[in-house]
Amino acid sequence: MKKTIVFIHGMFQNGKSWDKWVNYFEQLGYTCVVPSWPDHIGDPASLRQNTPSTLGDLMLEDVIGAMEQVVIDAGGGKQDVNEKPIIIGHSVGGLLAQIFVNKNLARLGVPICPVAPNKMMTLDWPFFKNVAAITNPFKGDEPFKHTAETFHENFCNTLDENAARIAFEETATYDSRNVLRGCLGEYGQIDLDTPHVPMLFIAAKEDHIIPFELVEKTYNAYKDEESGDVDFHVFENKSHFICGEPGWETIAEQIHQWINEKEVVVANSTL
């Protein structure tokens, strides 16, 4: 019997960003649960036109709380690891995947281009520029609003201008600066010593938001602690929009193969 997958989106996206993935994994027999964060429910274009009044106040802990309940419900509240969901998360959703694996709420975890825990950084200039722009303290709780141009430059830089504009119109949301600020604080902390189920870290070689070197650094931090089974894969010519740009099927297929390989590991787990 196939298991449940919970897909968790990141900043500037919502559950709609997983539509193709849901169709792919449902055809393979998985049950797919695709929540949107608080203040992110609805059509992305409508959310941009009518920005929720509370969006700027959204905190990382609010997102963690809402998504954690979804994960618990997806597992039926059971303690048996075989009943728990697989968690696939992108960007901040990739950090949440790590958090929920750390809390022993997942069967397997797949962080894709994930925000790094424990304030891990890289010297990559586009990374610093993006973080500084979003977390800018002088902007207070004013939501961060990408334009089609900045979304192309930062989020989907491997696409041509027309494809990037379509991606923006169909999938982009505005977001709370406080979510990223929270990732750099106590709610973004993870005890890497904690034994955990297998995780697959996926990076995009041309990612301007979460450079592949930072994903590799996160992977190595887990690997060095030897607290659990971790794998790492970099995809060439992919941007932070890796889950939506052409060729997303290749990433989904590799994840499916990895899940099948780890079934025996999970079945014999004592977690």
N, C-alpha and C positions, 0 to 999 in steps of 0.2 A: 504494500500500500504506500502510495506517495505521501509525502509530508506537506506541511504548511510552510509557505514562505511569506514573511512580512517584509515588504519593501518600504524603506524610509528615505524620503527625499531630503535634499539639503536646502540651503538658502537660495532664494530667487527662483524656486521651482515649487510645485506641489504634486499631489498624487498623479495628476495627468501625465507627468513626465515618464511614468512607468507603463503607460498603456501598451506599448509594443512588447515589453517584457512580460506583462501579465498574460497577453495572448500566447506568447511563446511557451511559458511555463505551464499554463493551463492545458495546452495541447499535449504536454508531456505528463499530465495527470496530477500536477500539484494544485493545492488550494492556495490561492493568492489573496493576501490581505494588504490593502494599499491605502493607508491613512494619509490624510493631509494634516499638517500642523495646525494648531489654533490660528485663526485669522488667515488661513490659506485655503479654506474650503471653497470650491467654486471654479468657474472658468477663469483662467489667468487674465484674459483681456478684460473681463468684468472687474476683477480684483484690482487691476491697474487703474481702471476708470473710476472705480468707487473704492478707494483704499479704506480698509477697516479702520475706524477711529482709534482702536486700541493696538494697532499693529506696532507702533513705535515703542509701546510698553512691554512687548513680548520678550520674556527672558528665556535663557537657555533652560533653566530649571522648569519653566512652564512646558517647554517642548519635551523635555525628558519625562516629566510626569505624564503627559498625555500619551506619548508613544509607549511608555513602559506599560501602561494599562492595556493598550492594544496588544502588546507582546504577551502579557500575562493571559489575557482573554483568548488569544490565538492558541495558547498551549493548554487551555482549559483549566488553568491554575494547578496543573499537575507537576509533581516533582521529578517524575521519570524523564530523563534526558531524551528518551525516544519520543516523548509526547510534545516536547518543546518545539517551537518553530525555528526554521532557518531564518536568519536575518541578513538581508542584503541592503546595505545603506550607502548612499552617495554623499560625499563631502561632509557636511555636519552630520548627515545621516550615517556616514561611515564612522564618525566618532561615537555616535549613539550605538551603533552595532557593537563597537568595542566595549562600551559601558555596560550594555546588556549581557554580553558574553562574560564580562567581569563579574556581573551579578548572578551568573549561572541561570540565566533566563532563556538561553538559546541552545539549539541543537548543533548549529554550525554558524559561523559568522563570515560575511564577505564585505569588508570595507573597500569601497571603490573611490579612489582619489580622496581619501579621508582626511579631515582635519586631524592634526596630530594631537595626542593627549600630552599633558604635563608640560605645557608651554614649549614644546619642542619647535625649533625654528630652523630656517635655512637662510643663507646669504643671498638667495636669488632676488634680484631687484623687482621684477613684476610681482612677486609674492609680497614683499614688504610694502610696495606701493598700494596694492589692493587692500592689505590689512589696515594700513594707515588711513586710507580713504574711508573705509567702512567704520572703523572704531573711533574716528576723529572726535575727541571729547567736546570740541567746540560746537558740534552739531547736536548735542544733547540727545533727546529721544526722537528726533526727526527721522522718519523712515528713510532708508537708502533706496534711491530710485534709479535703476539702470535705464539708459536710453538704448535704442536699437544699436547705436554706434558703440557705446561702452560695453554692451553685452557681447557684441562681435569681437571687440578688442580683447576682452578679458575672459569671457566664458566659452566662446566657440570660435576661437581664432584660427582653427584649421579649415573652417568653412568659407566659401566665397560670400560676397556681400549679400546676394539675394537669398541664399540658403540660411545665412545668419539672421536676416530680417524675418524670415518665416519662422525660424526657431524662437526668436524673441516674441513675435506676435502670438504664437501658439502655446508657448510654455512658460514665459517669464513672468514672475511676480516681483513686487517690491518686497522689502524685508526690513526687519528690525536690526538696528546696529547692536542692540543689547545681546542678541544671540551670539554673535561673534565675540563680543566683549566677554561673555560668559565662558566661551570656550577657552579663553586665556586665564580664567580664574579657577576657583575651587571646584566648580562643577565639571571642569574639563580634566580633572585629575583621575588617574587610574593606577591602581597598584599592580604593576606588571609582574610581581611575584606570585600573584594568585593563580593557582592551576585553572586551566580553561580548556574548553573544547577547541577543535581545529578552527583556524581562521585563514582565509586567503586574502592577501592584500593585493589590490590591483592599482596600477599607476598608468598615467597617460604621458607619453614622452614629451608632448608639446603643451602640457598643462601650464597655464600662466597663473592659476589661482593656488593650486596645491602641486608644486613641482614634484616630479617623480623622485628626485633625490630625498625629499622630505618623507614621502611614503616609504622609501627604502630605509630611511633612518628609523621610522616607526617600527617597521618590520624587524630590523636588526635589534631594536631595543627589546622586543619580545623574545627574539631568538637567543639573545645573550642571557636572558633570565632563565631559559630552558623550562618555562612554566607550562608549556603546551606546544602543540603541533601548529606551526605557522608556515605558510608558503607565500611567495611573492612573484608577481608577473608584471612586466611593463609592456604596454602596447604602443607600437610605433605610430607616428603621425596622428595621434589622437589628442584632443583638447579636454578641458574640464567637462565638456558636453559629451563625453565618451558614451554615455548611456542613450543618447539621442541621435548622434551623428551617424552617417552611413558607415556600415560595418559593425554596428552594435551587436548584430547576431553572433559575430565571432566571439565577442566577450561573453555573451550569454551562454554560448555553447561550451566555452572553456569552463565557465562556472558550473554548468550542469555536469560536465565530466568530472570535475573536482569533487562535487557533492557525491557522486556515485563512488568515487575512490575512497571517500572518508566515511562512508556508511558503516563499514566494519569497525573502524576506529571508534565511532560514536556508540555503536551497539555494545562494545566491550568496555565503555567508559564507566568509571566509578564515581563520576561527578554527580 
